[in-house]
Each structure stands twice: as C-alpha cells, then as structure tokens.
C-alpha cells in the first residue's frame, strides 16, 4: 500500500483500514507465538502499513 493511495481516502476509510491492519497484526503475532506463521516478513509489512495510515491520518487532522 502506498501513501499516495491513502491520501485519496477519507478519514473514516483510513480508520477502518487502520482497524483491520491492527487486527491482522494481532493475528500474526499470535501465529508467530504459536509457531504457525511461516512468512514472518508479513509482520514488518503490516507494521509499516499501520505507520503509513497513522501518518496520513495525522496530517489530515
């Protein structure tokens, strides 16, 4: 996901996107803890996507 894509979305859409990313991150953390997560690089991608969404939300506020 690119920041330019996020800037075109509204604040409500960004909040929903952030909520889904946080749920995905929690799920992946639980999978990693139980050694079920095979692709651990997904955690880094989700964490960075969360940061991007939060940054765009902060600039819109």
RAUR-V293985 format. One line per field, one symbol per residue. psi: psi as a letter, one per 30 degrees, with the letter a starting at -180 (. if undefined). burial: # if it has 24 or more other ideal C-beta (glycine too) atoms within 12 Angstrom, else .. A space follows every 10 residues. Layout:
psi = ???
burial = ???
//
This chain:
psi = kleeeeffll eeeeeeeeee eeeeeeeeee eeeghfjejf feeeeeeeee eeeeeeeeff .
burial = .....#.... ...#..##.. #...#..#.. .......... ..#..#..## .##..##... .
//
